[in-house]
Amino acid sequence: MRKLVASTIAAFVVAMPAFAQDRAPFTGARVEGLAGWDRVQSNGGHDDDIGYGVGVGYDMQIGGAVVGVEGEISDSNNKVCNGSTTLIDPRVCLKSARDLYAGGRIGAVIGEKALLYAKAGYTNFRSKITSDDGVDQITLAKGDLDGVRVGAGAEYALSSNMFAKTEYRYSNYESGVERHQVMGGFGIRF
């Protein structure tokens, strides 16, 4: 049984380059690493940091158009604070944690190797809100904020199964929390 499984996997690996040549360049499952600028805004304050994450998706190219579904998990060390750490004006901070995204994208192939696309979907942001009045620091709330993400980007095929991408995205969450990001990525298409 092990030999049958090993020979099947070996045959699939050897045949993959031939399959890749037959399909459209922006068709198939993909996995990608992401990193870039991340700004979280809340109650008039904001914090800039580095965001990072991983994404997966599946795209289908139909002529010059591409449609796909995607998901992502990301994180950053953003901490938005307002106030001055006094009893009269306690410092209130929103600390960001993981961010989940599920959505879709639609795009147009430019030339043979470039894809311009727009995306939209649901996003869920985990956060922690603390208060510090100079005497005590307490946690006011911990939880998830639901929201909507929209964005636009460009992807470039580096080879038949590797690509690089850059995109801008805006997320609007409950409780007046917003996020702006410019992310770059590198991925593999299967």
N, C-alpha and C positions, 0 to 999 in steps of 0.2 A: 504494500500500500504506500509506504514512504517513497519508493522509487517511482510509482505512478504520479504521486503529487509533485515530486521534484522534477520529473520529466515534463509534466504539464506546465509548471511554472517556468522552466527553462524555455520551452517552446513559445510561451507567451512573451517572455522577455526578448527573445530573438525576433519575434514577429512584430513587436511594438513599433520599430522604425518604419516598417512597411505600412502599418495602419496609420501612422502619423502623416505619411505622405499623401494618403488617399483622402483624408478628412480636411475640412476647411480649417484655416489656422486658428480661428477663435471658437472652436467647438470642443466640448469635453469638460470633464471635471478638472478643477484646479485647486491648489492650495498655495497660500502666500503668507509671507512675513511682512509686517507693516511697521513703520516708525515715522515720526514727524512732529510738527508743532501742534500743541494742544492748548486751547484757551477755554477755561470754564468761567462763566459769568453768573453772578447771583447778587441780587439786591444792590446793584450799582457798582459792585467790586468785581475784580477779575484776577485770575492768576494764569501765567503762561508757563508751560512745562513741556517735557517730551512725552509723547504718547507712543505706545507700542502695542502690538497685538498680532494675532494670526487670523486668517480668513480662509473660508472654503466656499466653493461655488460650482455651478454647472452652467455652461453657456451653450447656445446653439446658434450657429451662423446660418442664415437663410439668405442666400445671395449676398448683398452688401449690408444686410441688417443683422444685428446680434441681439438676442434676448437671453436673459439668464436669471437665476436665483442665487442668493448668496447669504452667508452668515459670518459673524465675526465675534471674537471676544478680545477686548482690549483693556488697557489700564494706563494710569499715569499717577504722578505724585502731586497733582494740583491740590491747593488748599486756599480757598478764597476767604479772606477775613475782613470784617468791618468792625469799627469801634476802637477804643483806646485802653482797654484793660483797667477800667475804673468801676467803682460801684454805680456811678451815675451813667456811664457809657460802657457797659461790658463788651468785650471783644467776642463777637460771634463768628465762628469759622465753619465753612462747609468743606469737608475733606472728601475728595473723590476716591472711588474704588473701581471695581470692574465695571465694564460697559458691554452689554450684549446687543447685537444687531441682527435682524433678519429682514431681508427685503429682496428687491429685484432691480434689474438694470436693463436698459435698452440702449443700443448704440448703432453707430454706422462705421463701416470699415473704410479707411482712407488709404488708397494705394493697396499694397498687399500685406503690410506689416503693422499698420496703426489702427487703433480703435478709439473713437471718441464716444463717450457714453454719459448718460444721466442715470441717477439711482434714487430710490426712495424706499422707505420701510419703517418698521417699528424698532425702537431702541429702548433699553432698560438700563438705568444708571443707578448703581449702589452708592450711597453716601452716608456720611456721619456728620451731624451738626453738634458743635460744642460751644459752650459759653465760658468765658474767663473774665471775672470781675476784679482780678488782682488778689483776691482772697481764696476763692474756690474756682475750680474748673470742673464743669459738669457736662455730661452728654445730654443734649436736649432731645435728639432723635437719631435713629438709625433706620435705614430702610432703602427701598427701591423707588425710583421715580420713573414713570413711563413717559415715552415721548415719541416724536417723529423725526426721522433723519432724511434729508435730501442732499444731493451732491452731484458733482460732475467731475469727469476725469478723462485721462488718456492712458492707453495701454499700448506698449510696443512689443512686438514679437521679436525676441533676440535670437531664437532658433525655433525649430518645429515644436518644442515643448517648454521653452523657458520664456518668461516675459518680465518686463519692468513696467511699473505704472506710477502715476501720480494723480492725486485727486484732492479737491476741496469738498468738505462736507460740513453741513450745519445741522445741529440737533437742538430741538426745542422740547424741554421736559416740563413736567408739572412743577408747581411752586415757583415759577419764574426763573428756572435754571436753564441756561443756554450753553452750547458748546460749539466752538469753531475749530476746525482742524484742517491742516494741509499735511497729507500723509503721502509717503513714497513707499513703494513695495517691490518685492521681487518674488516671483512665483514659478511654479511648475504646473503644466497642464498635462493631464493624462489622456 
